[in-house]
């Protein structure tokens, strides 16, 4: 944000995005690009207005459940 401070919710989304990429780094090196592409696609797939707080909070909760699943050591790859 040029010249402005981020809201708490905006910061949560940014932190979650970073957390997803950190989790992807725990996957086999050859499969990481698949996870990176999936993360980017999921974040871009939803055109949510920045003041639609209910939807953003819902998507954060949903994403955190997905992250918990995909962070499992038994999940080695993801297909787009």
Helices and strands as residue ranges (DSSP letters): H 8-24, H 32-44, H 53-70
